[in-house]
């Protein structure tokens, strides 16, 4: 019973810590780190269009979306599936911040 309580407490602490520690620069850094597993040059302009540049295609976009959900503990809904939310590193950061803000307001 205690271990279950401890796990819940740890998860709550991690969620709270993430909400206070996450800023646009931290998000961009985490996304760059993820992209670094697949591309050699991760020193991207945070405003570069990931799709137009050819860095992200439709299949890789799903991997990126899943990474964002797991890394930042949020759910991407059908309404969120707009290319403007994932177009660039900065767009992803703004999206994550909006989603985390909406979650804390609820």
C-alpha positions as CSV (number, residue, x, y, z in Angstrom):
1,X,0.0,0.0,0.0
2,X,2.8,2.4,0.9
3,X,4.6,1.9,-2.4
4,X,1.4,2.8,-4.3
5,X,1.1,6.0,-2.3
6,X,4.8,6.8,-2.8
7,X,4.4,6.3,-6.6
8,X,1.5,8.7,-6.7
9,X,3.3,11.2,-4.6
10,X,6.4,11.0,-6.9
11,X,4.3,11.4,-10.0
12,X,2.5,14.4,-8.5
13,X,5.8,16.0,-7.6
14,X,7.2,15.4,-11.1
15,X,4.1,17.0,-12.7
16,X,4.4,20.0,-10.4
17,X,8.1,20.3,-11.0
18,X,7.7,20.1,-14.8
19,X,5.0,22.9,-14.7
20,X,7.4,25.2,-12.8
21,X,10.6,24.3,-14.7
22,X,9.2,24.3,-18.2
23,X,9.9,27.5,-20.2
24,X,10.2,28.0,-24.0
25,X,14.0,27.6,-23.9
26,X,13.8,24.4,-22.0
27,X,11.2,23.0,-24.4
28,X,13.2,23.9,-27.4
29,X,16.2,22.3,-25.9
30,X,14.3,19.1,-25.2
31,X,13.0,19.0,-28.8
32,X,16.5,19.6,-30.2
33,X,17.7,16.7,-28.0
34,X,15.0,14.5,-29.5
35,X,15.7,15.6,-33.1
36,X,19.4,14.9,-32.5
37,X,18.7,11.2,-32.5
38,X,17.6,11.5,-36.1
39,X,19.5,14.4,-37.7
40,X,23.1,15.5,-37.4
41,X,22.7,19.3,-37.1
42,X,20.5,20.2,-34.2
43,X,21.6,23.8,-34.1
44,X,18.5,24.8,-35.9
45,X,17.0,28.3,-36.0
46,X,14.0,27.8,-33.6
47,X,11.7,29.5,-36.2
48,X,12.7,27.3,-39.2
49,X,9.7,25.5,-40.7
50,X,10.5,21.8,-39.9
51,X,8.2,20.6,-42.6
52,X,9.2,22.9,-45.5
53,X,12.9,22.3,-44.6
54,X,12.3,18.6,-45.1
55,X,13.5,17.8,-41.5
56,X,10.1,16.4,-40.6
57,X,7.7,14.4,-42.8
58,X,4.3,13.1,-41.9
59,X,5.6,9.9,-40.5
60,X,8.2,11.5,-38.3
61,X,5.6,14.1,-37.2
62,X,3.8,11.3,-35.4
63,X,7.0,10.4,-33.6
64,X,7.5,14.0,-32.7
65,X,3.9,14.3,-31.4
66,X,4.3,11.2,-29.3
67,X,7.6,12.5,-27.9
68,X,5.9,15.9,-27.0
69,X,3.1,14.0,-25.2
70,X,5.5,11.8,-23.2
71,X,8.2,14.4,-22.5
72,X,5.8,17.1,-21.2
73,X,3.0,14.9,-19.8
74,X,0.2,16.2,-21.9
75,X,-2.3,14.9,-24.4
76,X,-2.5,16.1,-28.0
77,X,-6.1,16.0,-29.0
78,X,-7.6,16.0,-32.4
79,X,-8.2,19.8,-32.1
80,X,-4.5,20.2,-31.5
81,X,-3.5,18.5,-34.7
82,X,-2.8,21.7,-36.6
83,X,0.4,22.1,-38.4
84,X,0.9,25.6,-36.9
85,X,1.4,23.9,-33.5
86,X,4.3,21.8,-34.8
87,X,5.7,23.9,-37.6
88,X,8.9,25.0,-35.7
89,X,10.7,24.6,-32.4
90,X,9.2,27.8,-31.1
91,X,5.7,26.8,-32.3
92,X,6.0,23.5,-30.3
93,X,7.3,25.4,-27.3
94,X,4.3,27.8,-27.4
95,X,1.9,24.9,-27.9
96,X,3.3,23.0,-24.9
97,X,3.2,26.1,-22.7
98,X,-0.5,26.7,-23.8
99,X,-1.4,23.1,-23.0
100,X,0.3,23.1,-19.6
101,X,-1.3,26.4,-18.8
102,X,-4.8,25.1,-19.8
103,X,-4.2,22.0,-17.6
104,X,-3.3,24.1,-14.5
105,X,-6.3,26.4,-15.0
106,X,-8.8,23.5,-15.2
